[in-house]
Amino acid sequence: MNFSPKTRRIGSGLLVATAALILVRSLTSPVILRFKDPSAVDPADGFYVLFSSLRNHAPELEASLLLTALKQGECGNGVAVVARPYCEQERKYPLSGWKLVDRRNNPDRSVSLHYKVFRGVHPPDVWGNAWVTVQATQNGWEPTNYDTYY
């Protein structure tokens, strides 16, 4: 195809504007793009999130430490954020892995993280959902809430 000079300038301008918007979004938000299929039933199904590689990963690292402790059976041993009824369920359905599927920075300086979680008692292609909330403190980040389905 042979485009006119005017069409090429418009196309180039749109490309530059799009790149600038993506760069600004990458610098100002941990999520560049979020899309949820309205027909999906499971919270993590039909969900597409494009994360900024420039985001602060510290909240995710703290949540990962909590999930690792749960995976290692340390529920109740210094993992105070996990409600007591969950500890029994965590032992019954132990975590085998997890994948971050969404992240929301909240106005109160907390971060809500949504994970697909895999449990050793289920086939590898079956997942559940877990949510970890971490709060900014003077010493870094601290988990304040854990919620999941079994």
Secondary structure as the mmCIF struct_conf table of DSSP 4:
data_model
#
loop_
_struct_conf.conf_type_id
_struct_conf.id
_struct_conf.beg_label_comp_id
_struct_conf.beg_label_asym_id
_struct_conf.beg_label_seq_id
_struct_conf.end_label_comp_id
_struct_conf.end_label_asym_id
_struct_conf.end_label_seq_id
HELX_RH_AL_P HELX_RH_AL_P1 PRO A 5 THR A 28
BEND BEND1 PRO A 30 PRO A 30
STRN STRN1 VAL A 31 LYS A 36
TURN_TY1_P TURN_TY1_P1 PRO A 38 SER A 39
BEND BEND2 ASP A 42 ASP A 42
TURN_TY1_P TURN_TY1_P2 PRO A 43 GLY A 46
STRN STRN2 PHE A 47 PHE A 51
TURN_TY1_P TURN_TY1_P3 SER A 53 LEU A 54
BEND BEND3 ARG A 55 ARG A 55
HELX_RH_AL_P HELX_RH_AL_P2 ALA A 58 LYS A 71
TURN_TY1_P TURN_TY1_P4 GLN A 72 GLY A 73
TURN_TY1_P TURN_TY1_P5 CYS A 75 GLY A 76
BEND BEND4 ASN A 77 GLY A 78
TURN_TY1_P TURN_TY1_P6 ALA A 80 VAL A 81
BEND BEND5 VAL A 82 VAL A 82
HELX_RH_AL_P HELX_RH_AL_P3 ARG A 84 LYS A 92
BEND BEND6 TYR A 93 TYR A 93
STRN STRN3 LEU A 95 ASN A 105
TURN_TY1_P TURN_TY1_P7 PRO A 107 ASP A 108
BEND BEND7 ARG A 109 ARG A 109
STRN STRN4 SER A 110 ARG A 119
TURN_TY1_P TURN_TY1_P8 GLY A 120 VAL A 121
BEND BEND8 HIS A 122 HIS A 122
TURN_TY1_P TURN_TY1_P9 PRO A 124 ASP A 125
STRN STRN5 GLY A 128 THR A 137
TURN_TY1_P TURN_TY1_P10 GLN A 138 ASN A 139
STRN STRN6 GLY A 140 THR A 148
#
